[in-house]
Amino acid sequence: MHAQSCSTLDVPAAQRMRYWESAIAPYFGRLRGDDDAGSPDFEARCDIYDVGGLGAVRMQVPLSRVTREARDALDSGGGYFKLSMQIAGAADVHAANRTVHLGPGDWIMLDQRLPYTWESAAPASLFGLQIPRERLAALGLPSLVCSRDEALADSGMAPILGGHLRTLNTQLAHVTEDAAHLLAEASIGLLATTLSSGRPHARAPVDALAAVRLRAVQYVRLHASEATLSVDAIAHALRCSRRYLYKAFDGSEASPERLIWQTRLERCHEALRDARNHARSVSSIAFENGFNSDAHFARMFRARYGQSPARLRRGLRAQAQGSRSS
């Protein structure tokens, strides 16, 4: 997969800390560096991959100390949870009235609306996932969770999630675009299971419904192209009743049926916009993504996107011709 990268190595030494703050701000929000820790000899690199809508981040940093302040909580970084593993080196994270020490193999999840200070006493390597808040909204997550937390350690899930992150870190270059969405759903499902396993028993009923909803979303994304996918099929696969499945979606914008059709429509819309598919018929794309009626597909597509599939395609072709002629 393609990575967006930033490095301070080609930046004048005196400007490196300020450059670094600006370069990573779209992903982590405003992080204010300590000029006395690592600057002006601040040598750092960050590679960010898009894995099905999650940001997979590899980072190498020198001795450094960065702080996220409360006044920056609602900037671009505030829309994400940060799941980060220490690959090499060590760090101390000060947040939520706690100080968490991270050694190699330890991971932490932070709500990026939370003020925190991340301090690396020596050069370090990290890997993590930037997860949009809406992907975890149903779980009612705490502001900070660490693999060393006693409840997680007792559940046995913390090292499983850690192993997943280590594997993802080493295999990113081999992940195909087609597999990225499935991998993202698997990562979120594993994270949700890990965090739920460490919750107090009083929260179990709510967490169980949230887990069912996440599993249902994963199942739909895996099987949306199958014309036989239905609410009954989802309930059967998740080993729950239709009624319980609908209850898991209470308060959300999408019902189980709507989730199925939205997923199919989004994939068709993406495929129609892909230049590699311009020679394919609209029908073939619709049928490939679970629709079995041209008329039904066209009607739902128009309702969702405000135009027919054919009109979208004509507009894209005209736009492409205009670009070539200019």
SULJOVEN-V766446 format. One record per residue. N is the residue number from 0. PHI is phi in whole degrees, -180 to 180 (999 if undefined). OMEGA is omega in radians with two decimals (999 if undefined). BURIAL is 1 if it has 16 or more other ideal C-beta (glycine too) atoms within 10 Angstrom, else 0. Layout:
n=N phi=PHI omega=OMEGA burial=BURIAL
n=N phi=PHI omega=OMEGA burial=BURIAL
This chain:
n=0 phi=999 omega=3.13 burial=0
n=1 phi=-78 omega=3.12 burial=0
n=2 phi=-113 omega=2.94 burial=0
n=3 phi=-92 omega=-3.02 burial=0
n=4 phi=-125 omega=2.99 burial=0
n=5 phi=-142 omega=-3.10 burial=1
n=6 phi=-146 omega=3.12 burial=1
n=7 phi=-89 omega=-2.98 burial=1
n=8 phi=-63 omega=-3.12 burial=0
n=9 phi=-98 omega=-3.12 burial=0
n=10 phi=-103 omega=3.09 burial=1
n=11 phi=-51 omega=-2.99 burial=0
n=12 phi=-52 omega=-3.07 burial=0
n=13 phi=-68 omega=-3.09 burial=0
n=14 phi=-105 omega=-2.96 burial=0
n=15 phi=-66 omega=-3.12 burial=1
n=16 phi=-62 omega=3.14 burial=1
n=17 phi=-65 omega=3.10 burial=0
n=18 phi=-61 omega=-3.11 burial=1
n=19 phi=-61 omega=3.11 burial=1
n=20 phi=-57 omega=-3.11 burial=0
n=21 phi=-70 omega=-3.05 burial=0
n=22 phi=-67 omega=-3.08 burial=1
n=23 phi=-94 omega=-3.10 burial=1
n=24 phi=-57 omega=3.14 burial=0
n=25 phi=-61 omega=-3.07 burial=0
n=26 phi=-103 omega=-3.06 burial=1
n=27 phi=-113 omega=-3.03 burial=1
n=28 phi=75 omega=-3.09 burial=1
n=29 phi=-73 omega=3.01 burial=1
n=30 phi=-119 omega=-3.06 burial=1
n=31 phi=-97 omega=-3.09 burial=0
n=32 phi=-82 omega=3.05 burial=1
n=33 phi=-89 omega=-3.09 burial=0
n=34 phi=-61 omega=-3.14 burial=0
n=35 phi=-83 omega=-3.10 burial=0
n=36 phi=-117 omega=3.04 burial=1
n=37 phi=102 omega=-3.14 burial=1
n=38 phi=-105 omega=0.15 burial=1
n=39 phi=-88 omega=-3.12 burial=0
n=40 phi=-90 omega=-3.04 burial=0
n=41 phi=-90 omega=-3.13 burial=1
n=42 phi=-111 omega=-3.06 burial=1
n=43 phi=-143 omega=3.12 burial=1
n=44 phi=-144 omega=3.12 burial=0
n=45 phi=-139 omega=3.07 burial=1
n=46 phi=-120 omega=-3.06 burial=1
n=47 phi=-124 omega=-3.14 burial=1
n=48 phi=-110 omega=3.02 burial=1
n=49 phi=-90 omega=3.12 burial=0
n=50 phi=-113 omega=3.10 burial=1
n=51 phi=58 omega=3.14 burial=1
n=52 phi=94 omega=3.02 burial=0
n=53 phi=-99 omega=3.04 burial=1
n=54 phi=-93 omega=3.06 burial=1
n=55 phi=-95 omega=-2.91 burial=1
n=56 phi=-119 omega=2.94 burial=1
n=57 phi=-107 omega=-3.07 burial=1
n=58 phi=-143 omega=2.98 burial=1
n=59 phi=-119 omega=-3.10 burial=1
n=60 phi=-132 omega=3.06 burial=1
n=61 phi=-85 omega=2.93 burial=1
n=62 phi=-52 omega=-3.05 burial=1
n=63 phi=-163 omega=3.09 burial=1
n=64 phi=-146 omega=3.14 burial=1
n=65 phi=-124 omega=-3.08 burial=1
n=66 phi=-130 omega=3.00 burial=1
n=67 phi=-107 omega=-3.02 burial=1
n=68 phi=-95 omega=-3.09 burial=0
n=69 phi=-60 omega=-3.10 burial=0
n=70 phi=-68 omega=-3.13 burial=0
n=71 phi=-100 omega=-2.97 burial=1
n=72 phi=-59 omega=-3.03 burial=1
n=73 phi=-105 omega=3.07 burial=0
n=74 phi=-80 omega=-3.05 burial=1
n=75 phi=-58 omega=3.14 burial=0
n=76 phi=-72 omega=-3.10 burial=1
n=77 phi=-68 omega=3.13 burial=1
n=78 phi=-86 omega=-3.02 burial=0
n=79 phi=-133 omega=2.81 burial=1
n=80 phi=-98 omega=-3.10 burial=1
n=81 phi=-111 omega=3.06 burial=1
n=82 phi=-107 omega=-2.99 burial=1
n=83 phi=-131 omega=3.08 burial=1
n=84 phi=-113 omega=3.05 burial=1
n=85 phi=-81 omega=3.14 burial=1
n=86 phi=-88 omega=3.10 burial=1
n=87 phi=-144 omega=-3.09 burial=0
n=88 phi=81 omega=-3.09 burial=1
n=89 phi=-147 omega=3.12 burial=0
n=90 phi=-152 omega=2.97 burial=1
n=91 phi=-117 omega=3.14 burial=0
n=92 phi=-112 omega=-3.13 burial=1
n=93 phi=-107 omega=-3.11 burial=0
n=94 phi=-163 omega=3.05 burial=1
n=95 phi=51 omega=3.13 burial=1
n=96 phi=60 omega=3.10 burial=0
n=97 phi=-131 omega=2.91 burial=0
n=98 phi=-122 omega=-3.10 burial=0
n=99 phi=-109 omega=3.08 burial=1
n=100 phi=-94 omega=-3.14 burial=0
n=101 phi=-114 omega=2.99 burial=1
n=102 phi=-111 omega=-3.14 burial=0
n=103 phi=-53 omega=-3.14 burial=0
n=104 phi=94 omega=3.10 burial=0
n=105 phi=-82 omega=3.08 burial=1
n=106 phi=-132 omega=3.13 burial=1
n=107 phi=-140 omega=3.01 burial=1
n=108 phi=-120 omega=-3.10 burial=1
n=109 phi=-122 omega=2.89 burial=1
n=110 phi=-78 omega=-3.06 burial=1
n=111 phi=-76 omega=2.91 burial=1
n=112 phi=-85 omega=-3.11 burial=1
n=113 phi=-91 omega=3.03 burial=1
n=114 phi=-65 omega=3.09 burial=1
n=115 phi=-157 omega=3.00 burial=1
n=116 phi=-124 omega=-3.13 burial=1
n=117 phi=-116 omega=-3.00 burial=1
n=118 phi=-123 omega=3.07 burial=1
n=119 phi=-108 omega=-3.07 burial=1
n=120 phi=-81 omega=3.14 burial=0
n=121 phi=-157 omega=3.09 burial=0
n=122 phi=-53 omega=-3.03 burial=0
n=123 phi=-146 omega=3.03 burial=1
n=124 phi=-120 omega=-3.14 burial=1
n=125 phi=-134 omega=3.00 burial=1
n=126 phi=-140 omega=3.14 burial=1
n=127 phi=-165 omega=3.12 burial=1
n=128 phi=-122 omega=2.98 burial=1
n=129 phi=-97 omega=-3.00 burial=1
n=130 phi=-112 omega=3.11 burial=1
n=131 phi=-56 omega=-3.08 burial=0
n=132 phi=-55 omega=-3.06 burial=0
n=133 phi=-66 omega=3.13 burial=0
n=134 phi=-73 omega=-3.12 burial=1
n=135 phi=-123 omega=-2.99 burial=1
n=136 phi=-59 omega=-3.04 burial=0
n=137 phi=-72 omega=-3.00 burial=1
n=138 phi=-89 omega=-3.11 burial=1
n=139 phi=57 omega=-2.95 burial=0
n=140 phi=-75 omega=3.00 burial=1
n=141 phi=-72 omega=-3.09 burial=0
n=142 phi=-75 omega=-3.09 burial=1
n=143 phi=-147 omega=3.06 burial=1
n=144 phi=-138 omega=-3.12 burial=1
n=145 phi=-130 omega=-3.13 burial=1
n=146 phi=-61 omega=3.13 burial=1
n=147 phi=-87 omega=3.11 burial=0
n=148 phi=-58 omega=-3.01 burial=1
n=149 phi=-58 omega=-3.09 burial=0
n=150 phi=-63 omega=3.11 burial=0
n=151 phi=-70 omega=3.14 burial=1
n=152 phi=-62 omega=3.14 burial=0
n=153 phi=-67 omega=-3.09 burial=0
n=154 phi=-76 omega=-3.10 burial=1
n=155 phi=82 omega=-3.08 burial=0
n=156 phi=-86 omega=-3.08 burial=1
n=157 phi=-59 omega=3.12 burial=1
n=158 phi=-68 omega=3.09 burial=0
n=159 phi=-67 omega=3.08 burial=0
n=160 phi=-64 omega=3.11 burial=1
n=161 phi=-61 omega=3.10 burial=1
n=162 phi=-63 omega=3.10 burial=0
n=163 phi=-63 omega=-3.14 burial=1
n=164 phi=-65 omega=3.11 burial=1
n=165 phi=-63 omega=3.13 burial=1
n=166 phi=-65 omega=3.12 burial=0
n=167 phi=-61 omega=3.13 burial=1
n=168 phi=-60 omega=-3.08 burial=1
n=169 phi=-82 omega=-3.02 burial=0
n=170 phi=-107 omega=-3.06 burial=0
n=171 phi=-53 omega=-3.07 burial=1
n=172 phi=-65 omega=-3.07 burial=0
n=173 phi=-102 omega=-3.12 burial=0
n=174 phi=-80 omega=3.11 burial=1
n=175 phi=-83 omega=3.11 burial=0
n=176 phi=-61 omega=-3.13 burial=0
n=177 phi=-65 omega=-3.10 burial=0
n=178 phi=-85 omega=-3.02 burial=0
n=179 phi=-61 omega=-3.12 burial=1
n=180 phi=-65 omega=3.12 burial=1
n=181 phi=-65 omega=3.14 burial=1
n=182 phi=-67 omega=3.11 burial=1
n=183 phi=-63 omega=3.14 burial=1
n=184 phi=-65 omega=3.10 burial=1
n=185 phi=-64 omega=-3.14 burial=1
n=186 phi=-65 omega=-3.14 burial=1
n=187 phi=-66 omega=3.12 burial=1
n=188 phi=-62 omega=3.13 burial=1
n=189 phi=-67 omega=3.09 burial=1
n=190 phi=-62 omega=-3.14 burial=1
n=191 phi=-61 omega=3.12 burial=1
n=192 phi=-64 omega=3.14 burial=1
n=193 phi=-63 omega=-3.10 burial=1
n=194 phi=-69 omega=3.13 burial=1
n=195 phi=-66 omega=-3.11 burial=1
n=196 phi=-68 omega=-3.13 burial=1
n=197 phi=-101 omega=-3.11 burial=1
n=198 phi=-84 omega=3.00 burial=1
n=199 phi=-60 omega=-3.10 burial=0
n=200 phi=-60 omega=-3.12 burial=0
n=201 phi=-65 omega=-3.13 burial=0
n=202 phi=-92 omega=-2.99 burial=0
n=203 phi=-56 omega=-3.11 burial=0
n=204 phi=-60 omega=3.12 burial=0
n=205 phi=-66 omega=-3.13 burial=0
n=206 phi=-64 omega=-3.14 burial=1
n=207 phi=-63 omega=3.11 burial=0
n=208 phi=-65 omega=3.11 burial=1
n=209 phi=-62 omega=3.14 burial=1
n=210 phi=-65 omega=3.10 burial=1
n=211 phi=-63 omega=3.14 burial=1
n=212 phi=-63 omega=3.12 burial=1
n=213 phi=-63 omega=3.12 burial=1
n=214 phi=-65 omega=3.11 burial=1
n=215 phi=-65 omega=3.10 burial=1
n=216 phi=-61 omega=3.12 burial=1
n=217 phi=-62 omega=-3.10 burial=1
n=218 phi=-64 omega=3.13 burial=1
n=219 phi=-63 omega=-3.12 burial=1
n=220 phi=-67 omega=3.09 burial=1
n=221 phi=-78 omega=-2.97 burial=0
n=222 phi=-120 omega=-3.07 burial=1
n=223 phi=-60 omega=-3.10 burial=1
n=224 phi=-75 omega=-3.12 burial=0
n=225 phi=-87 omega=-3.09 burial=0
n=226 phi=-63 omega=-3.11 burial=0
n=227 phi=-84 omega=-3.14 burial=0
n=228 phi=-63 omega=-3.11 burial=1
n=229 phi=-150 omega=3.08 burial=0
n=230 phi=-61 omega=3.11 burial=1
n=231 phi=-61 omega=3.14 burial=0
n=232 phi=-65 omega=3.11 burial=0
n=233 phi=-65 omega=-3.13 burial=1
n=234 phi=-60 omega=3.13 burial=1
n=235 phi=-64 omega=-3.12 burial=0
n=236 phi=-66 omega=-3.12 burial=0
n=237 phi=-88 omega=3.13 burial=1
n=238 phi=58 omega=3.06 burial=0
n=239 phi=-138 omega=3.13 burial=1
n=240 phi=-81 omega=3.05 burial=0
n=241 phi=-57 omega=-3.09 burial=0
n=242 phi=-61 omega=-3.14 burial=0
n=243 phi=-68 omega=3.11 burial=0
n=244 phi=-63 omega=3.11 burial=1
n=245 phi=-64 omega=3.13 burial=0
n=246 phi=-62 omega=3.13 burial=0
n=247 phi=-64 omega=-3.13 burial=1
n=248 phi=-98 omega=3.07 burial=1
n=249 phi=-57 omega=3.11 burial=0
n=250 phi=85 omega=3.11 burial=0
n=251 phi=-95 omega=-3.11 burial=0
n=252 phi=-76 omega=-3.04 burial=0
n=253 phi=-120 omega=2.95 burial=0
n=254 phi=-82 omega=3.09 burial=0
n=255 phi=-56 omega=3.12 burial=1
n=256 phi=-63 omega=-3.11 burial=0
n=257 phi=-65 omega=3.09 burial=0
n=258 phi=-60 omega=3.14 burial=1
n=259 phi=-60 omega=-3.06 burial=1
n=260 phi=-69 omega=3.11 burial=1
n=261 phi=-63 omega=3.14 burial=1
n=262 phi=-63 omega=3.13 burial=1
n=263 phi=-65 omega=-3.14 burial=1
n=264 phi=-65 omega=3.13 burial=1
n=265 phi=-62 omega=3.14 burial=0
n=266 phi=-70 omega=3.09 burial=1
n=267 phi=-65 omega=3.14 burial=1
n=268 phi=-61 omega=3.11 burial=1
n=269 phi=-64 omega=-3.13 burial=0
n=270 phi=-67 omega=-3.14 burial=1
n=271 phi=-66 omega=-3.14 burial=1
n=272 phi=-83 omega=-3.12 burial=0
n=273 phi=-78 omega=-3.10 burial=0
n=274 phi=-59 omega=-3.13 burial=0
n=275 phi=-68 omega=-3.11 burial=0
n=276 phi=-106 omega=-3.03 burial=1
n=277 phi=-65 omega=3.12 burial=0
n=278 phi=-88 omega=-3.13 burial=0
n=279 phi=-87 omega=3.11 burial=0
n=280 phi=-76 omega=3.07 burial=0
n=281 phi=-61 omega=-3.12 burial=1
n=282 phi=-60 omega=-3.10 burial=0
n=283 phi=-64 omega=3.11 burial=0
n=284 phi=-68 omega=3.13 burial=1
n=285 phi=-63 omega=-3.11 burial=1
n=286 phi=-67 omega=3.13 burial=1
n=287 phi=-65 omega=-3.10 burial=0
n=288 phi=-109 omega=2.94 burial=1
n=289 phi=99 omega=3.10 burial=1
n=290 phi=-84 omega=3.10 burial=1
n=291 phi=-122 omega=3.11 burial=0
n=292 phi=-146 omega=3.11 burial=0
n=293 phi=-61 omega=-3.09 burial=0
n=294 phi=-65 omega=3.12 burial=0
n=295 phi=-63 omega=3.12 burial=0
n=296 phi=-62 omega=-3.11 burial=1
n=297 phi=-62 omega=-3.13 burial=1
n=298 phi=-65 omega=-3.11 burial=0
n=299 phi=-71 omega=3.12 burial=1
n=300 phi=-63 omega=-3.14 burial=1
n=301 phi=-63 omega=3.14 burial=0
n=302 phi=-65 omega=-3.09 burial=0
n=303 phi=-83 omega=-2.98 burial=0
n=304 phi=-113 omega=3.05 burial=1
n=305 phi=77 omega=3.09 burial=0
n=306 phi=-159 omega=-3.14 burial=0
n=307 phi=-76 omega=3.06 burial=0
n=308 phi=-58 omega=-3.13 burial=1
n=309 phi=-64 omega=-3.14 burial=0
n=310 phi=-68 omega=3.07 burial=0
n=311 phi=-59 omega=-3.11 burial=1
n=312 phi=-66 omega=3.10 burial=1
n=313 phi=-61 omega=3.13 burial=0
n=314 phi=-63 omega=3.12 burial=0
n=315 phi=-66 omega=3.12 burial=0
n=316 phi=-66 omega=3.11 burial=0
n=317 phi=-63 omega=3.12 burial=0
n=318 phi=-64 omega=3.14 burial=0
n=319 phi=-65 omega=3.13 burial=0
n=320 phi=-66 omega=3.12 burial=0
n=321 phi=-64 omega=3.10 burial=0
n=322 phi=-67 omega=3.14 burial=0
n=323 phi=-68 omega=-3.10 burial=0
n=324 phi=-70 omega=3.12 burial=0
n=325 phi=-85 omega=999 burial=0
